[in-house]
Amino acid sequence: MQDRQILLLEAVASSASPVSASELARMTATPRASLYRHIAALLECGFLEETETGSRYVLGLRFVKIALTGKSDTHVINAVSAVLQRVVKDLGETAFLARYRGGRVDLIHTQVPADPSVPYIYPGLGVRPVHACSSAKAIAAFLAPELQEDLIDTLPMRFTDKTRTAPDQIARELQQVRRYGYATCDGEIDIGVTSVAVPIIVDRLGAIFSMGVVGPTSRITPAIQPRILPILTKQAVHAAAAIQHCSVVEAETTNANSLAAAKERASQQH
């Protein structure tokens, strides 16, 4: 991709509202003769999209998807850490954050209770099986069918007697997750351990992240409806906003630096 096209994308990313061609020309010092050619190329590859009027431009879904799914785990964790801390404080159970990337779902962060007198469950980090883990179910249920199929093992492992391994059972459960908006893992990986997860719906991308809590079945199961779901559902909205906000801040910083460099080059040429 040409430097000029990158500057155009950064300019659009930093704008609070859709931008016109004339605004882009001024912001990036791009000659009108080449501006529309670059815009056409970015529209064709899905990195830019026209607004309904056709005279202004916003970042395309393809570009947004690359930007968010490519964001490092560290950036996402930093953005959502305060949200998970509130969940732990309110519920007294271990909270976790998962993400979809590269054809799999990984648990990327956990936040454990601070009170040493209360036993808690630590779920670990890494790949999570879609047929048995609530964090993966909460993401997979909202993905396109072909992506769901890529996530589900052809021969799912049976961890306990409660683990569902039949394809029709897995498909039905994912339908229920999509219908009710949350997923559970009730002794499907470890007997006596239950987790609950909800999707984090990121604008224009859907559920590529999820969050939830895990703990002893005796504490989690009776609290799912009255306490856990209301808190998780509320905090998932805050998590989505935090992830999107940190993306915008990074784009604005990158754009400001790039525009300054472009102006410097332009002044030197003249």
Secondary structure, 3 states (H helix, E strand, C coil): CCHHHHHHHHHHHHCCCCEEHHHHHHHHCCCHHHHHHHHHHHHHCCCEEECCCCCEEEECHHHHHHHHHCCCHHHHHHHHHHHHHHHHHHHCCEEEEEEEECCEEEEEEEECCCCCCCCCCCCCCEECCCCCCHHHHHHHCCCCHHHHHHHCCCCCCCCCCCCCCCHHHHHHHHHHHHHHCCEEEECCCCCCEEEEEEEEEECCCEEEEEEEEEEEHHHHHHHHHHHHHHHHHHHHHHHHHHHHHHHHHHHHHHHHHHHHHHHHHHHHHC
